[in-house]
Amino acid sequence: MKTLLFTLSISLVASLPGGVTPPIVSSTSLSVEVRQSGGLTADTIARVRSAAAMSGSAVTELHRVTLRLMAVRRAEVIVQAPPDGFGYPLLASAMDSFPPLLAPEIRSVLGGGQVVMGALTAALRGAQVGDFVTLESPSGGLVELAIGAIVPDELIYWSEVLVDRPTGAQLGIDRPFALFLWGGDPVRTEEALGASQLDMSVRVVGPNAAPLTDPVLPVAFVKQRFGEFAMRAVGGDEVEVDPIWKEANIVAVDLAPLGTFECHRLLVPYLRGVVDDLAREQLLDQLDSADFQLAGGCFNARLNRGSDPGFSVSRHTWGIAIDINPTGNAFGAPPSLSPAVVEVFRRWGFSWGGTWHVPDGMHFEWRQLPMEYTTTCANLSLAPLFAGGLWYLRPASADC
């Protein structure tokens, strides 16, 4: 078969540092950021606040949950609404409006109890300043708020919407997601945190921290590239996505040696490229097809494992994440995947969960277009298409 090589221009997504979510403020203002896998516990918050007091730093909490967007209204006109019984998942954050951490235009809006919306999110739904959004809390309560500002997404820490803490309390945004320690000496702050006996699941990021090896895309970018679905809870961590979106985007793939499974249609060329490269490098025997069919897979409509309606939506719900050899690469356990296999996935634009602070060695999720797109499929003609600020790939045939 003929090998085709495509060199693609970097998209807006790829031009970001691998989808790394930057801090709200510059490193000159922000001393240290603290996160914890699964959310910050009360014990961690207490230890961090004690360390901050010792180092002379102030502390700001950022809370984050997934709400459901039920309507966007402009005067008496409904700009966007989900199908009956469904709602659009919306990553929402709440924080104190301290001057050093937020731009003045954001502080004034938060002080008035309005919503600050990210520019990508606003563009996705045609929202404007002055529109009203109806948001559903994790407990099912409805709150309507005005959009007071639309700002670049990085200014609201890659949330889709940001509110102040009192408004967040009305919406049930009560999960501590990150702590920002600022105003003190970064070295003293990190030393105090180091002496605080923090749990191993806690990650401390100073202003000079190295970038993550395998970061993930902010959810607004995921929606922009792969589409936005409405969803509703089914039970436990399972959700049901809008069947119209699913029919348009989720396809069955027969990919040896993994077998048949479902994933997002735009992911198929990348997965075929991975398998072709693994075959060429004689690595296919590293994939356990029986294990994949039993406990792995790609499309799986759910929240992140073991969570509830207020937690984040899994990338498996978009069909852009795939779990390989799950039995030997369980969440939280040391990964056993071959580094050569991991590098092939990375070559094709995937991030690997095995390098995360709490490792998820089975997990790969799409992050960016590969710089060099190779395939051994003779029938594949990939036409780069630039639309909406992103590059897309159009396969010429559905069987390749």
Secondary structure, DSSP 8 states (H G I E B T S, - for coil): ---EEEE----HHHHSSTT----SS-TTTEEEEEEETTS--HHHHHHHHHHHHHHT-EEEEEEEEEEEEEEEEETTEEEE---TT-BEEEEEEEE---GGGS-HHHHHHHHTT-EEEEHHHHHHHT--TT-EEEEE-TTS-EEEEEEEEEE-GGGGTT-SEEEEHHHHHHHT---EEEEEEESS-HHHHHHHHHTS---TTEEEE-TT----SS----HHHHHHHH----EEEEETTEEEE-HHHHHHHEEEEEETTTEEEEEEGGGHHHHHHHHHHHHHTT-GGGS-HHHHHHH-BS---BBSTT--TTS-B-GGGTT-EEE-S-TTS-BTS---S-HHHHHHHHHTTEEEGGGSSS-BTTEEEE-S--SEEEE--TT---EEEEETTEEEEE-SSTT-
